[in-house]
């Protein structure tokens, strides 16, 4: 296929997916019609069906595009901070996760649409892959950590648990709009999570 045609196809797909993103995250999947998506995208119904035979195909394409974006963000903004279990590194990680969550709320909204209307069939595999990748990455990293984990504690699982605590906290803050629901600022909340997480590590490091 000529490059110019490739570019046109890519641009039209992006227009359609962006239009669908706006509508799906506001109205839900079943509450949005294909005609509404075509109108929002500024394309004809015939052109839309040329690229996406069904409305669910649009949803699948949108999920894939947003997953690719989130993976790129993790690689660029999150993984470089996952280098040590020391408190300052963990605080930086927590705040970085907060920024990624707050700047990409439509990703999480789309995930909720998938959970409610599709019983999580489109996001579940990538979610498992992300969680598995985090466990593997952190376990390998912290085998060499200067502060050893307590006996019988899986370092990968422990680290991912804190990671998910950060994600959950900021989802409630940003997506649900429950500002300061713990009664403290974001910085204070992250600090407290880190203190809880690192307490046993500090105790173990102090033992002769």
HELIX and SHEET records of a PDB file:
HELIX    1   1 UNK A    3  UNK A   27  1                                  25    
HELIX    2   2 UNK A   34  UNK A   41  1                                   8    
HELIX    3   3 UNK A   45  UNK A   51  1                                   7    
HELIX    4   4 UNK A   55  UNK A   73  1                                  19    
HELIX    5   5 UNK A   74  UNK A   78  3                                   5    
HELIX    6   6 UNK A   79  UNK A   81  5                                   3    
HELIX    7   7 UNK A   87  UNK A  103  1                                  17    
HELIX    8   8 UNK A  105  UNK A  118  1                                  14    
HELIX    9   9 UNK A  124  UNK A  142  1                                  19    
HELIX   10  10 UNK A  155  UNK A  170  1                                  16    
HELIX   11  11 UNK A  171  UNK A  175  3                                   5    
HELIX   12  12 UNK A  186  UNK A  206  1                                  21    
END                                                                             
